[in-house]
């Protein structure tokens, strides 16, 4: 039972450390375009203690984290005036091509590379709904991106930017560069609503995250103090026991 007390405290400390890591990552990305904040999901694992035979009697509760939940709420839109900046109203992700296959993002901070290809800030080609990249010529000076994602210039239409969704977007995995990967089948979003000259800011609320960080820190310090007192109690008990023997 004494060991179990320490195990419960250790399990809580481990969960609090991981929770702090999630909060720190949220704060680190508070200015990342299109970033979606995350939070920990916890589960209480209750077991019967040794010798606990009565109903509702001696039970021990361990805490463990089972997943991180992504907040998919829309961030604020910021006007940039850059015709290559776009933001998605509602659900959906842009599709980009990477060396590791197609990846997905809410960050519409696009640009043209030296070949006139429409790419992300990391140089990943932005794909059309036909799975093809966009190439603009020097003669394409007036670039327009419509609400449905159609890219056009004074020389005609160049294609439509792909916007896709997933059955469970919360299962998408965040990887480097603000991109997401998914094993689910991507589904084209109907009635796409894209705003040109706008960027979606992160939906992280710094004050909320700082409050959570303070709460987690206090809980961790409280648990650490408990473990220290428990360790002192055990040492004292062993000392007294040795005197009796």
N, C-alpha and C positions, 0 to 999 in steps of 0.2 A: 504493500500500500504506500510505503514511503517512497519507493522507487516510482510508483505510478504517479504520485503527486508531481515529481520532477518531470516525468514524461509529458504530463498534461501541460505544464508550464513551458516545456521545450517546444511542444507542438504549437502553442500559441505564439511563442517568440518567432518561430519559423514563418508562420502565416503573416505576422505583422511585418517581418522583414520583406517578404514578397509584396505585401501590400504597399509598403513604402517605395519599393522599386517601381511599381505601377504608377504611383502618384508622381514620383520624380520624373518618370518618362513623360507623363502628361504635361508637367510644368516645362520640361525641356522643349516640348513641341507646341507650346501655347501660341507661338507665332508662325507655326508651319501651316502653309496654305492647305486647306481641305482636311487637316488632321482631325480624327475622331477620338475623343478621350475614352479611356477604359477604366474599369473598376473591378475589384476582386469579387468573386462569388464564393461564399463559404458554406460549409456543411458541418453540422454537429454530429459527431459519431458517438453514440451512447453504447456503452458496454456494461455488463454486470460485473461488479467487483467480486473478488474472491470471497466466498462466504456470504455473498448477498443473495439470500434465498427468498426473502419476503417480497410480495408484489409491490412494485413502486418503491422498493427498498434501495439498498446500496448500489447506485449506478454511477458510472464515471463518464464524463463528457469530454471527448477530444474534439478539437477544432481543426479542420483541414480546408485548404483552398481547392476547389474543384475546377475552376476555370476563371477566365477574365471575360467580362461582358463589355462589349463595345457600345458606346452611346452614338447612335446613328442620326441624332437630331442635326438639323441643318445649322451651319454656322452663319454668322452675319456676312452680308455681301459688301465688298468694298470696291468702289469705282476707281479704275485705274486709267481708263481712256485708251489703253493699249488694245488695238484691234485683235491681237492674238491671245489676249487673256479672256478666258471663258469660265463660267460657273454653271453648275447644274442646279436648277430648282427641283426639289423633290428627290426621289430615289434615283439611283444609277451611278455608274462609274465610267470614266473614259477607259479605252483600251489602248495599251501601248505595247510595242514589240520590244523584247529584250533578248539578250543572248540565251536566256533560260526559258524563253517562251513568252506567251502573252501574260501581261500583268495589268493591274487595274488601279486607278487612282481617281481622287476627287480634285486633285490639284491641276487646274487648267491654265497654269502659268506657262504657256507655250511660246516658242520662238522658231525662227528659221535658221537652219544650219548653213554651212558654206555651199551646199548643193541645192539650197532652196527647199529643203525638206522640212515639214512641220514636225517639230520634236519637243520633248519636255526639256526642262532645264538640265537634266542629266544626259540629254542627247538621245533619248529613246523615241523612235518614230511613233507618232500618233496614228492610229489606224482608223480607216473608214468602216462603214457598216458592211463593206464587201471584203474587209480584211486587208486592204491595201493602204500604203502610206500616201501622204499628200506631197506633191511637188509643185512649187510655184516658180514661175519664171520672173525675170527682172521686169517684164512688162505687166505683171500682176501687181499693180500699185495700190488699188483700192480693194482691200480685202474685207469681205462681209461674211459673217457667220450668223446664220439665221437661228430662230428659236428652235427649229427642228434639227439643228446641227449642220445644215447645208453650208458648205464653204464655197464662196464664189468671188469672182473679181470682175473687172470690166470686160474680161475676155470669156466669161461664162462660168458655169458650175464646175467644181472640181471634185465633188463627192460630198457625202454626208458623214460627219463624225460619229463613230460608233459609241452608243451609250447602252450599257448592259446592266442587268441586275441578277441577283441570285436568290434562290429559294430561302436561304438563311444567310444573310450578309454578315451576321455576327460570327459565323464560323470562318470567315476569311482570315488569312494569316498576314499580319503586317510584316513586311520585309524592309530592306534598306531603301532609302530614297523616297520614303512616303508611298511606296507601292504595296499593293496587296496581291496575294496569290490565293487561288481557290481550286479545290478538286471538284467543285460543283459545276454543272453545266450552266454557262452564261446564257441569259435570255435577253434579247433586245427589248429595250424599254419603249413602250408605245407612248405616243404623245409627249415626246421629249421636250423639255422646256429649258433651253440654254440661253444664258444672258451674255452677250458680248461686251468686252471692255470692263468686265467685273471679275473679281476673285472671291472665292468663299474662304473666309477666315476659319481658323481652328475653332471648334465648339467648346474648347476647354475654358472653364471659368476659373481664373487664377485665385480669386478669393475663396471659392469653394474648395479648391485643391489645397490651398494653404491651411485652411481650417481642418481638412481631413488629415493633412500631414502632422499638424500639431496634436490632434487626437490620437493618431497612431503612435507618435513619439511618446506621448504620456502613457499610453497603454503599455508600450514596450518597456519604458522605465519602471512602471509599476510592477510588471511581471519580473523584470530583472531584480528588483528589490525583494520580491517574494522569494525568488530562487535563492538569493543571498541569505535571507533569514532562515529559509528551510535548511540550507547547508549548515548554518551556524547551529540550528536546533539539533540536527543530526550529530554534529561533532560533540555537542554538549551531552547528548544522550549516550553516545559511545563512551565518553569520558566518565560519566556517572556509572554506566554499566561496568566498566573496567574496575572501578573502585569496589563495587559490590562483589565482583568475582574475586 
